[in-house]
């Protein structure tokens, strides 16, 4: 027999469309999922899946350098090129088992690190991307907590790829009647419904996509739109992302 | 012969999904359209269309009272009821020609006033609603300026009705190749494409709509979704909204 829950027992799923809006939400009583589809959180999911012991997200190339002295792999790009002296850039193709298994990688990502930093007070911080969509959604359902899907965006503005992914997660969870969803989540899920049959074509019209094309990373972008090719859930433990 | 414009000549159309994001945009070099569909900007459009000399938006009931001594009509509601001693509430049905022609009305609206206040530095501030959609869009095209469509939202969070209306304006202007649109504008226009064939049903699923239903103002809501029943463009002149 199905137990009917009272409204007050419902958990919330809310989409925070940019980190600038995070102060409006109850971060302390939520699990935060950080989303930075092109390319930070996709690379993190792929790296943790492929056996990286940990991934440390930092915002500045200079911070990376300090870590290299500890023997960590360091990844940094500027204008689409690997920074001289670094092990690799931010392409998900750098996070294969061959390269990262058993290692700790320090990754530079401005928008992603910003979103993680602002979410510090959350009950848990997890990392989402199309790569781990289903396993992330199942894991969230098991946690039975309020969920904040935090889009890293672009310099605090909204971007379509992070929003559409947030909508994909909402879509996975929304039929579960113990969740209550807000207007941002409805909007994101509706955008996902328009995008899902041809994600690449849908996202090709964004301005961000134009910018990424100029960087010559079309293959990275296509890779980041692969759905459910990983199952690991990276979660934050101190300063490090590790496998849950 | 069509003149081909350089990219740098393109004007921008951006959707500011909540006033909290306004600091990220170039307000000074833009025309701002303030959007608060349920019900402030709908009532403003209707009142100006119906011959109100001016409408003064304020955020507090107490400010309204000070204006009543100047002989202005004052409109204020709390919890869906007209405040005692006030001429009427915020229902658009209070803004008929019979009631407002030739008069100045002071209207309380928290979210709408907040959005207008934050937009003070704009080249012009205009008021948008479904009631004046086409005339507003045509007017914007004639102005040939950057456009910021500012959704008043709900306590700085995103709401669906303001977003969908912003999308309707984007949809009217987007085929004009001298505009460049951002990701928020793409998202809003796509939501409009899902909503436009049955706006009432689409918006019925929002949480805001639930709240408004409890206030017993379903008729107001249905009225605010009438498209193109007015043609006046309310614009801000000092503290007053007047007909452009």
HADDOCK unambig.tbl for C-alpha pairs under 7 A between the chains (distance, minus, plus):
assign (segid A and resid 158 and name CA) (segid B and resid 183 and name CA) 6.66 0.50 0.50
assign (segid A and resid 158 and name CA) (segid B and resid 184 and name CA) 6.12 0.50 0.50
assign (segid A and resid 159 and name CA) (segid B and resid 183 and name CA) 5.51 0.50 0.50
assign (segid A and resid 159 and name CA) (segid B and resid 184 and name CA) 6.95 0.50 0.50
assign (segid A and resid 160 and name CA) (segid B and resid 183 and name CA) 5.71 0.50 0.50
assign (segid A and resid 160 and name CA) (segid B and resid 187 and name CA) 6.96 0.50 0.50
assign (segid A and resid 182 and name CA) (segid B and resid 207 and name CA) 6.64 0.50 0.50
assign (segid A and resid 183 and name CA) (segid B and resid 158 and name CA) 6.64 0.50 0.50
assign (segid A and resid 183 and name CA) (segid B and resid 159 and name CA) 5.49 0.50 0.50
assign (segid A and resid 183 and name CA) (segid B and resid 160 and name CA) 5.70 0.50 0.50
assign (segid A and resid 183 and name CA) (segid B and resid 206 and name CA) 5.97 0.50 0.50
assign (segid A and resid 183 and name CA) (segid B and resid 207 and name CA) 6.86 0.50 0.50
assign (segid A and resid 184 and name CA) (segid B and resid 158 and name CA) 6.11 0.50 0.50
assign (segid A and resid 184 and name CA) (segid B and resid 159 and name CA) 6.96 0.50 0.50
assign (segid A and resid 187 and name CA) (segid B and resid 160 and name CA) 6.97 0.50 0.50
assign (segid A and resid 191 and name CA) (segid B and resid 191 and name CA) 6.98 0.50 0.50
assign (segid A and resid 206 and name CA) (segid B and resid 183 and name CA) 5.93 0.50 0.50
assign (segid A and resid 207 and name CA) (segid B and resid 182 and name CA) 6.59 0.50 0.50
assign (segid A and resid 207 and name CA) (segid B and resid 183 and name CA) 6.80 0.50 0.50
